[in-house]
Amino acid sequence: MKKPLLLAALAAVLITPMAPAWTQAAFPSKPIKIVVPFPAGGTSDVLARILGQKMTESWGQPVVIENKPGSSGNLGADLVAKSPADGHTLVLMDVGNLVISPALFKLPFQVEKDFAPVAMVAYSPHLLAVSTKVPANTPAELVAYAKAQKGKVNYAVAAGMGSASHLAGVMYAQRNGIEWGYVPYKGGAQAITDLIGGQVDVMFNGMVATYPHVKAGKIKLIAISSTQRNAQMPGTPTVAESLPGFLTGSFQGLLAPAGTPKAVVDKLHAEVQRIAALPEIKERLTALGAEPSGMTPEQFGQWMRSEIPAMAKIVKDEKITVE
């Protein structure tokens, strides 16, 4: 190469802006951690492990699932909110907890500012289930039993006070004019275990984690919280059939720390959508009663921003507090 051309080439290299560090190596460049802010065995945990296995197979980087329960899911969420914004630390949690918590707790983070929505992974309705020891098989029988046993029926609160499960139980009790005691759990898995054992009587919980126990005959299904009856259980009524407008459920969202590069968020979102579209995953989700969501990250963010004030109104109207 002639000297003038060599100098020109060197000059071009020197004046070319350096690319951001995250673009210099393909994402992911190291193991990914998905934090589940509840104990193992619950809905968020089940979905996180499905995603983690497929991401590992696709990207060749280990995806580690870390259960970090505590403070109604807020402990694990805060951990991720304060993690490096490079896409390698994510949180998969019941978004119902994220959009309800701002109305109940003084949080160490702000949902709208400290997270980058990646994907609404799935929605599954709540199942209203009771212990086999409870002499009720229909919503009307459950209400009658709860009224007869005023204050003696124990309601299992999955994922702690202030969770979507708690709010569902409070709304159901108040609209039916019944009273029951609330027994909080850190996650749905232990709550279901105690429901099976008869230590508690009734609960609303995500279908993904609950339905297998219904099929096994370990607990009794009373109703489903979706707007329409489920094809897998056409004989099971919706709660809305007796309480018009009643809708609750588990909205499972994958989020990254705010500031995560859009290219990384988009790649993560595309991977979640790819996994959700796999025939074996679709079949598994359907069997569990979950519905994959096609929301974009932007639509997911807008959904959260609209749900936060809506949930705050319910909390205020129903005078729900957490001690």
C-alpha positions as CSV (number, residue, x, y, z in Angstrom):
1,M,0.0,0.0,0.0
2,K,1.3,3.4,-0.9
3,K,2.1,5.7,2.0
4,P,-0.7,8.3,1.3
5,L,-3.3,5.6,1.2
6,L,-1.9,4.0,4.4
7,L,-2.1,7.3,6.2
8,A,-5.7,7.9,5.0
9,A,-6.7,4.4,6.2
10,L,-5.2,5.0,9.6
11,A,-6.9,8.4,9.8
12,A,-10.2,6.8,9.0
13,V,-9.8,4.3,11.8
14,L,-8.8,7.0,14.3
15,I,-11.8,9.2,13.5
16,T,-14.4,6.5,13.3
17,P,-16.6,6.7,16.4
18,M,-16.3,3.6,18.6
19,A,-19.4,1.5,18.6
20,P,-21.2,1.0,22.0
21,A,-19.7,-1.9,23.9
22,W,-22.9,-4.0,23.7
23,T,-22.8,-3.9,19.9
24,Q,-19.3,-5.2,19.7
25,A,-20.3,-8.7,20.9
26,A,-23.4,-10.6,19.9
27,F,-26.1,-10.7,22.5
28,P,-26.2,-12.7,24.7
29,S,-22.5,-12.6,25.4
30,K,-22.7,-14.4,28.8
31,P,-25.3,-16.4,30.8
32,I,-28.7,-14.9,31.3
33,K,-30.4,-14.8,34.6
34,I,-34.2,-14.7,34.9
35,V,-35.3,-13.7,38.3
36,V,-38.6,-15.2,39.5
37,P,-39.7,-13.2,42.6
38,F,-41.7,-16.1,44.0
39,P,-40.9,-19.6,45.2
40,A,-40.4,-22.5,42.7
41,G,-43.5,-24.2,41.4
42,G,-45.8,-21.2,40.8
43,T,-47.0,-19.8,37.4
44,S,-44.1,-17.4,36.9
45,D,-41.6,-20.1,37.7
46,V,-43.2,-22.6,35.3
47,L,-43.2,-20.1,32.4
48,A,-39.6,-18.9,33.2
49,R,-38.3,-22.5,33.0
50,I,-40.0,-23.1,29.7
51,L,-38.4,-19.9,28.3
52,G,-35.0,-20.6,29.9
53,Q,-34.7,-24.1,28.4
54,K,-35.6,-22.9,24.9
55,M,-33.4,-19.9,25.1
56,T,-30.4,-22.0,26.1
57,E,-31.0,-24.4,23.2
58,S,-31.3,-21.5,20.8
59,W,-28.5,-19.2,21.9
60,G,-26.0,-21.6,23.5
61,Q,-25.7,-19.5,26.6
62,P,-27.0,-20.9,30.0
63,V,-30.2,-19.3,31.2
64,V,-30.4,-19.5,35.0
65,I,-33.7,-19.3,36.9
66,E,-33.2,-17.6,40.3
67,N,-36.2,-17.7,42.7
68,K,-36.1,-14.6,44.8
69,P,-39.4,-14.5,46.9
70,G,-40.3,-11.8,49.3
71,S,-42.5,-8.6,49.8
72,S,-45.2,-9.7,47.4
73,G,-42.8,-10.0,44.5
74,N,-41.2,-6.6,45.1
75,L,-37.9,-7.9,46.4
76,G,-37.0,-9.7,43.2
77,A,-38.3,-6.9,41.1
78,D,-36.2,-4.4,42.9
79,L,-33.1,-6.6,42.4
80,V,-33.6,-6.5,38.6
81,A,-34.5,-2.8,38.5
82,K,-31.1,-2.1,40.0
83,S,-29.2,-4.6,37.8
84,P,-27.0,-3.7,34.8
85,A,-29.1,-2.7,31.8
86,D,-27.5,-5.1,29.3
87,G,-30.3,-7.7,28.9
88,H,-28.5,-10.4,30.9
89,T,-30.7,-10.0,34.0
90,L,-34.5,-10.2,33.6
91,V,-37.5,-10.7,35.8
92,L,-40.6,-12.8,35.0
93,M,-43.4,-12.0,37.3
94,D,-47.1,-11.7,37.7
95,V,-47.7,-8.2,36.3
96,G,-50.8,-8.1,38.4
97,N,-48.4,-7.7,41.3
98,L,-46.5,-5.0,39.6
99,V,-49.6,-2.9,38.7
100,I,-51.3,-3.4,42.1
101,S,-48.2,-2.9,44.3
102,P,-47.8,0.8,43.6
103,A,-51.2,1.4,45.2
104,L,-50.4,-0.7,48.3
105,F,-46.7,-0.2,49.0
106,K,-44.0,2.4,49.2
107,L,-41.8,0.8,46.5
108,P,-38.0,1.2,46.2
109,F,-38.6,1.5,42.4
110,Q,-41.0,3.0,39.9
111,V,-42.6,0.6,37.5
112,E,-42.9,3.1,34.6
113,K,-39.4,4.4,35.0
114,D,-37.2,1.5,36.2
115,F,-38.2,-1.3,33.8
116,A,-38.1,-1.9,30.1
117,P,-41.0,-4.1,29.1
118,V,-39.9,-7.0,26.9
119,A,-42.8,-9.3,26.4
120,M,-46.2,-10.2,27.9
121,V,-45.5,-13.9,27.9
122,A,-49.0,-15.2,28.7
123,Y,-52.3,-14.7,30.3
124,S,-54.0,-17.4,32.3
125,P,-57.3,-17.0,34.2
126,H,-57.5,-17.6,37.9
127,L,-59.2,-20.7,39.1
128,L,-61.4,-20.5,42.1
129,A,-60.7,-23.8,43.9
130,V,-61.4,-25.3,47.3
131,S,-60.1,-28.1,49.4
132,T,-61.8,-31.5,49.0
133,K,-62.8,-31.1,52.6
134,V,-65.1,-28.1,51.8
135,P,-68.7,-29.2,51.1
136,A,-69.2,-27.0,48.1
137,N,-69.1,-27.8,44.4
138,T,-70.6,-24.6,42.8
139,P,-70.2,-20.9,43.4
140,A,-73.6,-20.7,45.0
141,E,-72.8,-23.5,47.4
142,L,-69.4,-21.9,48.3
143,V,-71.1,-18.6,49.1
144,A,-73.7,-20.3,51.2
145,Y,-71.0,-22.3,53.1
146,A,-68.9,-19.2,53.7
147,K,-71.9,-17.3,55.0
148,A,-72.8,-20.2,57.3
149,Q,-69.2,-20.3,58.5
150,K,-68.9,-16.6,58.9
151,G,-65.2,-15.7,59.4
152,K,-64.2,-19.3,59.8
153,V,-63.3,-20.0,56.1
154,N,-59.6,-19.5,55.4
155,Y,-58.6,-18.0,52.1
156,A,-55.0,-18.8,50.9
157,V,-53.3,-15.7,49.5
158,A,-50.8,-16.8,46.9
159,A,-47.7,-14.5,46.6
160,G,-48.5,-12.4,49.7
161,M,-50.9,-9.7,50.7
162,G,-51.5,-7.2,48.0
163,S,-51.0,-9.7,45.2
164,A,-53.5,-10.4,42.4
165,S,-54.6,-13.5,44.3
166,H,-55.4,-11.4,47.3
167,L,-57.3,-8.7,45.4
168,A,-59.3,-11.4,43.6
169,G,-60.3,-12.9,47.0
170,V,-61.2,-9.5,48.4
171,M,-63.4,-8.5,45.4
172,Y,-65.1,-11.9,45.4
173,A,-65.9,-11.8,49.1
174,Q,-67.1,-8.2,49.1
175,R,-69.3,-8.6,46.1
176,N,-70.9,-11.7,47.6
177,G,-71.3,-10.3,51.0
178,I,-69.1,-12.9,52.7
179,E,-66.2,-12.9,55.1
180,W,-63.2,-15.1,55.3
181,G,-59.8,-15.0,56.9
182,Y,-56.7,-14.4,54.7
183,V,-53.7,-16.6,55.1
184,P,-50.7,-15.1,53.2
185,Y,-48.0,-17.2,51.4
186,K,-44.8,-16.2,49.7
187,G,-45.9,-18.1,46.5
188,G,-48.6,-20.2,44.9
189,A,-46.8,-23.5,45.3
190,Q,-47.0,-23.7,49.1
191,A,-50.5,-22.3,49.1
192,I,-51.7,-25.1,46.8
193,T,-49.9,-27.6,48.9
194,D,-51.9,-26.4,52.0
195,L,-55.1,-26.3,50.0
196,I,-54.5,-29.9,49.0
197,G,-53.9,-30.8,52.6
198,G,-56.9,-29.0,53.9
199,Q,-55.0,-26.5,56.1
200,V,-56.8,-23.7,54.1
201,D,-60.2,-23.8,52.4
202,V,-60.3,-21.7,49.3
203,M,-58.1,-19.6,46.9
204,F,-57.9,-17.9,43.5
205,N,-54.7,-18.9,41.8
206,G,-53.2,-19.0,38.3
207,M,-54.5,-21.8,36.0
208,V,-51.0,-22.8,34.9
209,A,-50.0,-23.8,38.4
210,T,-53.4,-24.9,39.7
211,Y,-55.1,-26.9,36.9
212,P,-52.8,-30.0,37.1
213,H,-54.0,-30.5,40.7
214,V,-57.6,-30.1,39.7
215,K,-57.2,-32.8,37.0
216,A,-55.5,-35.1,39.6
217,G,-58.5,-34.7,41.8
218,K,-56.5,-33.2,44.7
219,I,-58.6,-30.0,44.9
220,K,-62.1,-29.0,43.6
221,L,-62.7,-26.5,40.9
222,I,-65.6,-24.0,41.6
223,A,-65.3,-21.4,38.8
224,I,-62.9,-19.7,36.4
225,S,-62.2,-16.0,36.3
226,S,-62.0,-15.5,32.5
227,T,-64.7,-13.7,30.5
228,Q,-65.7,-16.9,28.7
229,R,-65.8,-20.6,29.7
230,N,-62.7,-22.6,28.9
231,A,-62.8,-25.2,26.2
232,Q,-61.0,-27.7,28.4
233,M,-63.7,-27.4,31.1
234,P,-66.9,-26.3,29.4
235,G,-69.0,-27.4,32.4
236,T,-67.1,-25.0,34.8
237,P,-68.9,-21.6,35.1
238,T,-67.1,-18.3,34.9
239,V,-67.2,-16.1,38.0
240,A,-68.8,-13.4,35.8
241,E,-71.9,-15.5,35.3
242,S,-72.9,-14.8,38.8
243,L,-70.8,-11.6,39.3
244,P,-71.0,-9.6,36.0
245,G,-67.8,-7.9,35.0
246,F,-65.6,-10.0,37.3
247,L,-62.2,-10.6,35.6
248,T,-58.9,-11.5,37.2
249,G,-56.0,-13.6,36.2
250,S,-52.2,-14.1,36.0
251,F,-50.6,-11.7,33.5
252,Q,-47.0,-12.9,33.2
253,G,-44.5,-10.3,31.9
254,L,-40.8,-10.5,31.1
255,L,-39.0,-7.2,31.9
256,A,-35.5,-5.9,31.8
257,P,-33.9,-2.9,33.7
258,A,-34.7,0.5,32.2
259,G,-32.1,1.6,29.7
260,T,-31.6,-1.8,28.2
261,P,-30.7,-1.1,24.5
262,K,-33.7,-1.4,22.2
263,A,-31.9,-3.8,19.9
264,V,-31.5,-6.2,22.9
265,V,-35.1,-5.8,24.0
266,D,-36.2,-6.5,20.5
267,K,-34.1,-9.6,20.2
268,L,-35.4,-10.9,23.6
269,H,-39.0,-10.1,22.5
270,A,-38.6,-11.9,19.2
271,E,-37.1,-15.0,21.0
272,V,-40.1,-15.1,23.4
273,Q,-42.5,-14.9,20.4
274,R,-40.6,-17.6,18.6
275,I,-40.8,-19.9,21.6
276,A,-44.5,-19.2,22.2
277,A,-45.2,-20.2,18.6
278,L,-43.4,-23.6,18.8
279,P,-46.1,-26.4,18.4
280,E,-45.0,-28.2,21.5
281,I,-45.0,-25.0,23.6
282,K,-48.4,-23.9,22.3
283,E,-49.7,-27.4,23.2
284,R,-48.2,-27.2,26.6
285,L,-49.5,-23.7,27.3
286,T,-53.0,-24.6,26.1
287,A,-53.1,-27.7,28.3
288,L,-52.2,-25.5,31.2
289,G,-54.9,-22.9,30.3
290,A,-52.5,-20.2,29.3
291,E,-52.8,-17.9,26.3
292,P,-49.6,-16.5,24.7
293,S,-49.7,-12.7,24.0
294,G,-48.7,-11.0,20.8
295,M,-48.1,-7.6,22.5
296,T,-45.2,-5.6,21.4
297,P,-42.9,-4.1,24.1
298,E,-44.6,-0.8,23.5
299,Q,-48.1,-2.2,23.8
300,F,-47.0,-4.1,27.0
301,G,-45.7,-0.8,28.4
302,Q,-49.0,1.0,27.6
303,W,-50.9,-1.9,29.2
304,M,-49.0,-1.4,32.4
305,R,-49.4,2.3,32.4
306,S,-53.2,2.0,32.0
307,E,-53.6,-0.8,34.6
308,I,-51.7,0.9,37.4
309,P,-54.4,3.7,37.9
310,A,-57.2,1.2,37.3
311,M,-55.9,-1.1,40.1
312,A,-55.3,1.9,42.3
313,K,-59.0,2.8,42.0
314,I,-60.1,-0.7,43.0
315,V,-57.8,-0.7,46.0
316,K,-59.2,2.7,47.1
317,D,-62.8,1.9,46.5
318,E,-62.5,-1.5,48.3
319,K,-60.4,0.1,51.1
320,I,-57.7,-2.6,50.7
321,T,-54.7,-2.1,53.0
322,V,-51.6,-4.2,53.7
323,E,-50.3,-4.1,57.3
